[in-house]
Amino acid sequence: MPLGQPTPTSIKRIGLLTSGGDCSGLNAVIRAVVYRATQTYGWQVFGILRGTLGLMERPLMYEELSLSRFQGHMLRTGGTMLGTTSKGDPFHFPMPDGSFKDRSGDFVEGFQELGIDALIGIGGDGSLNLLSRLTKKGGIGFVGIPKTIDNDVALTEFAVGFSTAVSVATDSLDRLLSTAVSHNRVMILEVMGRDAGHIAIGAGLAGGADIVLLPEVPYSEEGIITKLKSLETRGQHHALMVVAEGVLPIAGKKLANGKGIGDHLGDVLSSRIDADVRVTVLGHMQRGGAPSAQDRILAQTFGTRAVDLAAQGRFDRMVAWRERGVVDVPLDQVVKHGERKVLVEGTHVRTARALGIYVGEDPAQFKAESVL
């Protein structure tokens, strides 16, 4: 039977988990939740280990979190002290014999066995959708906190982890510039972001890139080459190019040879221009390391607001950053909107074009479908 959602005064114990890919700033969120829940409300906080698996396994995997667990370094540490998983949908869970089983009931039973009154989950768009479905099935009071380096969660301007990822990518461009200048090279930096180009456009602007390719904006090989030739004409014999991993080749089909888009474009340009082209795939470097100041502030703002929502009995909501402040929005609306893409006629892209950066072809030729 579904659990009745707790009233604000009935909450004594809450659960907290991280789900999906890791990023910098997660430990800062965990720390903020524990501080607010224990110091303000006198609650016990139980950290669920390894995401949803912690409540599905028997014995349960969890750790009671107290203030003594959180010294100053936790604010500065990357990754997640609770562990996480991005595999194994509880509604379609892979079994050892190769079959699949609905184990969502195990999650609900685990919640009941631990005796917690509400759950706070930190995740990206896919994880928050999954957690929303699981908690609705069990009648569990749930509050979501957005985290993803991709910054593609709808209805929030920023997610935890994004600022740090942009800083890492920008630092990489700074380091690549010196070797580009020294050897007259075209340096291609492939960054993460799945199907959204927020990291690419942010790092491209901050790092002074000459070319930025986004999944949201079609490009042409001729457009890239024309830009490179224009740099040569004005006496610049090197170039910095940022490409999001979700960018597709001109044909619009994913590469079948195992190469990423950065290596593909490196091969194309090497065959068409007289220049030394080098490719750097930044990969998981963007996920790790100490969180930026902005991510630390955002993490603590989100963590404390999530606890307050639980205390008020305002469940099935996600904390968000909108118009210079923290707000909360309905989770079903976040799921409904889907991925938050780069606005092809938004401020970042317009600024890049105003600076002469090649950001693909004219956006007037296609329709923007992004939402905030």
Secondary structure, DSSP 8 states (H G I E B T S, - for coil): -------GGG--EEEEEE-SS--TTHHHHHHHHHHHHHHHH--EEEEETTTTHHHHSSS--EEEE-GGG--GGGGT--S-TT---S---GGGEE-TTS-EE--HHHHHHHHHHHT-SEEEEEE-HHHHHHHHHHHHHHT--EEEEEB-TT---TT-S--BTHHHHHHHHHHHHHHHHHHHHHHTEEEEEEE--TT--HHHHHHHHHTT-SEEE-TTS---HHHHHHHHHHHHHTT---EEEEEETT---TT-S--SSS--HHHHHHHHHHHHSSSEEEEEE-GGGGT-SS--HHHHHHHHHHHHHHHHHHHTT--SEEEEEETTEEEEEEHHHHHHH------TTSHHHHHHHHTT-B-SS-GGGS------
